Amino acid sequence: MKVSVVIPTYNEVDNLEELFSRIRRSLEDYEVIVVDDGSPDGTAEVASRLNGVYGEIRVLNRGRRLGLASAVLDGVRAASGEVVVVMDADLQHPPEIIPKLIEQIEDGADLAVASRYMKGGGTSGWSATRRLTSRIATTMAHILIPPTRDVSDPLSGFFAARRKLFDQSLKPTGYKILLELIAASSPKVAEVPYTFYPRRRGESKLDAKEFYNYVRLLLRLSGYRPLKFAAVGALGVMVNEAVLLYLLKLHLLLPLASLTSIEVSVISNFAINSAWTYRGRSDGRVRKLAKYHLAVLSGLIVNFTVLLGLASLGLPAWLADLSGVLLGFAANYIASELYVWRK
């Protein structure tokens, strides 16, 4: 089957010849589509000159930086192959892995992901901070986007897919097009291990803006569940206060009034989350309500533990309390997402 290799570029002129040479040694029936965002270093011009030298190379020069995910989609629209391979031009994605990805597609997968995090994969030359950041970003995707939970590396920028997978309505944000593909169609996914090596030439394109775009993408693909969950929690605080004040006016003892108001707010939060935040996942309501009590309890335990721990270290009480509230909310949300309303 013919393979279209889509390569978004920006200032990658020093990597092109080696990249195209290694692709030619790895594939037979293929085309390369370079989607360049107006690189001032002449990337588009050099890629055009190498057409025919290293196989069929077509160049789409978009003239200005419009984003990596949209570059991939523009490249796919111009592709003629039955299978599309998406990879970077910086040689961190080894072209020698492409035949293994194609083999997974031929064996029935809709999507074959080159994974850094499955057995046999890895990263080379990363600092501890970058490793931790990447793991946190991957964990965030697993928590917020249920179809990604069986994929070890849903943020990989190196994958092969059947063209039909791109036919759905995608709204690219930032550079994580793979995440959108998985979320949009829950495809049959296979993974191939590979080692991600440091960039040898050129500069990384990752910056604070891309992280911001990533968070936006996660929120959109999750249906904004974290924000909905937070809004319901805020409403629950108001319900708690209102019920407590009402019961105290009835001269109910404070401990009993407090426990009652907490339970009313928990049930209220559960009902609203079931109907709004997690609509469509509300089967077995009685069982889920019991689980939700455990989720709330886990949040309270984290909140209390963090508050006492940070206060004992000398942190101001207000800051220790705020940290406890935020981490308690995170624990409650994660438990709700992965345990109470698990999809």
N, C-alpha and C positions, 0 to 999 in steps of 0.2 A: 504494500500500500504506500501511496505517496505521502511524504511527511513535509509539513511546512514548519520551519523553525523561525519563530517570531522573536526578534531581539530588539527591545527598546534601547536606545542609546542617547547619551549626552556626554560629549568629551571623552570618547573611548578610542580615539584614533590609534593609540599605541598598542591596543590589544587586538585589533581587527584581523591582521594577517595570521597570527597564531591561532586565533579562534576559528577562522574559516578553514584553515588547514586541518585542524583537528576534527572539525565537523565533517569535512570531506573524507577523512580516513575512517570515520565512524558510520557513515550512512551511504546508501546508494541512490535510491530514488527520492530526491528531496529538493526543496528550494529554501532559500534563506530570505526572510523579509526583515530588513533593518528599518525600524521606525525611529527616525532621529528628530529630536526637538530643537533643531537649529543650533547644533554644536558649533561654537566659534573656532574649534580646533581643526575643522575640516573632516570630521567623521563621515558625514554623508558623501562628500566628494571622493574620499579614499575608498569607501565601501562600493561606490558605483564603479570605480576603476578596477576593482577586484572581481567584478562580475565576469564570469567566464574563466577566470584564472582558477577559482576555487568553486566551480559549479555555478548554478543559477542564483544570483544575488540581486534582489530588488530593493530599492530604497524609497521609503516614503519620508520626505522631509517636511515636517509640520511647521517649521519656521520659528517656533518658540516653545518654551516649556509648558506643556499642557497636562503633565502627570503621567506616571508610569502605567497605571491601570488603563487609562484611556488609550495609551499608545498600544497596549496589548490588543485591545478591542479593534483598533484601526488596522493593526496588522492581521488579525484574524479575518476581518472583512476582505482584505486583499489576498488572502491565502487561497490556494487551490487544492491543498492536500486534504486527505480524509482525516488525518490526525494532525493536531497542532501541538508543537513543543514550544513552551515558553521558557526562556532562560535569559540571564544577564550576559553582558558583553565583557565583564571584568575578569573572566577566567576563574572566578570563584565557583562557578558551576561547570564541572568537567564534562565536555561533550561526549567523552567515552561512556558516560552513563546513559546516553540517549537510547541506544539499542535495547537496553534492559527495560526502559520505560515503554518503548514500543512493544516489546514482547508481552508486557502485562496487558496492554490494550488488545493485542491479538488474542490473548487468552480470555478475554471477556470483560475486562475492567472498562468502565467509562472514563476513569481518571486514574493516572499513575503519577504518584508524588515521589520526588526524590527527597528522602527524609534524612535529616541530621540526627534525629532523636530515636530512631529504632535501632535494634541490635545490629551492629556493623557500621552504623553511621557515626558522625562526630563533627566537631569543629576544631580547627587548628589555629593557634595564634590568638585566640580570644582572651581578653582580660577577664578576671573574675566578675567584674561589674557588668561587662557585656553578656557574659553567660547568664548571670542572674536576671538581667533585664529581658533577655530573650525568653527565658523560662517563665518569667512572670507574664509576659505578653501571650505566650502560648497557653498558660493556665487560664488567663482571662478569656481567651477564645473558647476553651473547653467548657468553662462555666457558663458563658453567656450564649453560645451557639451550639445547641445540642447535637446537630449532625456532625460536628467536628470531633466529638469525644472519642471516636474510634480511630482517629487519624493522629499519629504521633507528632506530625509537623504540619499543621494546617496553615502555617504562615510561610511555608516554603515558596520561594520565587522560581522554582525549577520543577516543571511538571509537564506531562503530556496528557492531552484530552481529545476525545472525539469532538469533531467540529460541532455536532448538534448540541453539545453542552453549552455552547456560546450563543445559541439561538434565543435564549430567554432574555427577558428585559433586565439588564444589569445597570446599576447606577454606580459606576466606579468612583471610589473615594480613596485618595492616597495610592498605595502601591500593593495592596493585598488582594489582588484579583482572585487568587485561589480560594480565599475565605468566602468571597461572594459566590463562586461557583458551587462550593460545597453547601452553603446555606440555602441557595436558590433551588437546588434540585435533589439534595441528598443522594448523590450518585454512588454507584458501586466503585469503591476506591481500593487501589492496590498501592503498596509503597515499596520503594527500592532504596536501600541505604547508600549514603555517599558521605564523603568528608568535605566539609566546607572549608576551603583554604583562604588565607589572607589575600587581599588584593595586592598585586605586585606593582601595578602601574595605575596612575589616575587617582581620583579622589572619591571617597564614599559620598553617596547622595542623601544618606539618612541625616535628618536634622530634627529640631524640635517641632517643626511644622508637620513632618511626617508622623510623629508620635501623636500630635493633636488630631490629624486626619484618621489615624488608626482608632483612637478612642471614639471619634464620631462614627466611624464605620461600625464598630462593635455595637454601639448604642442603637444605630439604625437597624442592623441585622437582627438584633435581639428584640426588636419591637419596643425599644426604650423601657424594657422591664425594670432595670435598676432605678430609673427615675420614677416610674410608677410606684415601685415598692417603697421608695423614700417618701413619696407624697402620701401614700397610705399610712406609713409610719407616723408622719407628722400629724395626720388626721387622728390617728389613734391616741396620740398624746393629748389632743384636745378633748377627745371622748373620755379619756381617763380622768382628766381634771374636772370636766363637767359632772360626771357621775359621782366623783369623790365629793365635790362641793355639795351636790344635791343630798347625798346620803348623810353627810355631816350635819346638814340643816335638819334632817330627820332625827338627829341625836343618836345615830348609830355609832358604836364604838369605832375609834380610828383604825385599829388593825382589821376589823371586819369590813369597814368601809373601803379601806385601801385594797384589800384582797378582792373585793367585789368589783371595784372600779377597774382593777387590772384585768380581771377575767372578762369583763364586758368589752374592754378595748381589744383584748386578744381575739375574742370572737368576732368583733366588728372588723378588725383588720383581716382576719381569715376570710370573712364573707366577701369583702371588697376585693381582696387579692384573687379569690377564686373567680369572681364575676368579671374582673377587669384585667389585672396584671397577668394572670395565668388562665385567661378564658380559653376553653378548649381542653384544659387538663384537669377538669374538676370532677372526674369520676371518683367514687368512693369517698364522699365528703366526710363521713364520720371518722374513718380511718385517717384521712388527711388532717382533720382537725386535731386528732391526738398527736400526729407527727408534728403539726405546727406548734403545739405547746412545747415539744422538745426543742424545736428550732429557736423559739423565743427564749427558752431556758438557756440554750447554748450562747445566745447573744448576751444575755444578762450575766452569765458566768465570765465571759470574755471581758465585758464592760467592767465588772467589779474587779477582776484580777488585774487588768491593765491599770485601772485607777489606783489601786493600792500599790502596785509595783512601781509605777512611775512616781507616785507621791513619796514613796520610801527612798527613792533615788534623789529626792530634793527638787523635783519639778514642781512648779506652782500648781496649786490645787485645781484651778480653773483649766489649765492646760492638760493636766493629767486626766481630769474628768472628760474634757473634749476628746482626747485621744481614746479614752475608754468607750465613749459613745460611738465614735466613728468605727472603731474596730469591732465593737459589739454589733453595730448595724451590718458590717461586712460579714461577720460570722452568721448572723440571722439570715441574711440574703443568700449566702452560699448554701446553708443548710436547707433553705426553702427551695432553691433552684435544683439542688442535686439530690435532695431527700424527700421533701414534702411533695413538690409538684414535678418530680423528675419525669422528663419526656422519654 
